Amino acid sequence: MFKKRSGFFDSEEGKAVREKLQYMMHDKSFNTLSSYTSDNSLYPDSQMPFVDKHMNYLNAHPELDSKMYIANVRLKTRIR
C-alpha cells in the first residue's frame, strides 16, 4: 500500500531536510546534478532538481529516518 507523509513539505522536519539538501546543492564538493524525469507537466525540460528528487522520495517513504537518509545522500554524492 502506498502511503505518504502527511504535510512533510511544510513540517519542521521537511524544512530542515530541504535546507540541508539546498546547502549540498550549493556546495561544490557534492555531485548534485538534476536527473531525468518523464513528468513533463511538472518539469518541462525533463530534468528534476536534486532537492525535489530527494524531498519527493522522503515524502513517498514515510518509514525512512530523514537524518539517516540525508547522511547516506551526503556519503553517496560527495566528490572525492
C-alpha positions, 0 to 999 in steps of 0.5 A, spaced: 500 500 500 502 506 498 502 511 503 505 518 504 507 523 509 502 527 511 504 535 510 512 533 510 513 539 505 511 544 510 513 540 517 519 542 521 522 536 519 521 537 511 524 544 512 530 542 515 531 536 510 530 541 504 535 546 507 540 541 508 539 538 501 539 546 498 546 547 502 549 540 498 546 543 492 550 549 493 556 546 495 561 544 490 564 538 493 557 534 492 555 531 485 548 534 485 546 534 478 538 534 476 536 527 473 531 525 468 524 525 469 518 523 464 513 528 468 513 533 463 507 537 466 511 538 472 518 539 469 518 541 462 525 540 460 525 533 463 530 534 468 528 534 476 532 538 481 536 534 486 532 537 492 525 535 489 528 528 487 530 527 494 524 531 498 519 527 493 522 520 495 522 522 503 515 524 502 513 517 498 517 513 504 514 515 510 518 509 514 525 512 512 529 516 518 530 523 514 537 524 518 539 517 516 537 518 509 540 525 508 547 522 511 547 516 506 545 522 500 551 526 503 556 519 503 553 517 496 554 524 492 560 527 495 566 528 490 572 525 492 
